[in-house]
């Protein structure tokens, strides 16, 4: 039986938004590998993230594109910007139509690239190496970034949150404290991230609700 993460990988591979390998590599991660990390860190990964880790190896580099809707783009950091995969850059203000309702944002999923490839490192080492922020052991796994924001999986709640670069690096408290204080909701769960960034479903940037598929 095909899991949802596997379906998302295969769908994205067909669209080939970047130089995806001709043959997706299946993940060698097992439930035992995940349980070992959970035991070391004292918390459990969200079920959809566990499934993701055991599906395929995300290649490096991985650049994907999310579509976001909002009545007022000024309400969140994606407002007023849109990425053109064809031009390979963000559009200038005068290039964006006045009646634009949906913007496109480029995501660099550097925190997930080859995380499931445990042939050279075990899973915990991979997560620690890719989540260079050092917050993974405290329940915040770095997934990547968009515009001027870092994206984290908040393992306790299963939510995907983002934090402005500047807020994250404030020095008067720890990185984890910065995330907890300044985070904003991006996706309600990891599946919603896959639906938006892998399947192209539009997300409302103001509410984090996925828009109905026509």
Buried (B, 14 or more C-beta within 10 A) or exposed (E): EEEBBBBBBBEBBEEEBEEBEEEBEEBEBEEEBBBBBBEEBEEBBBEBBBBBBBBBBBBEEBBBBBBBBBEEBEEBBBBEBBBEEEEEEBBEEEEBEEEEEBBBBBBBBBBBBBBBBBEEBEBBEBBBEBBEBEBBBBBBBBBBBBBEBBBBBBBEEBBBBBBBEEBBEBEEEEBBEBBBEBBEBBBBBBBBBBBBBBBBBBBBBBEBBBBEEE
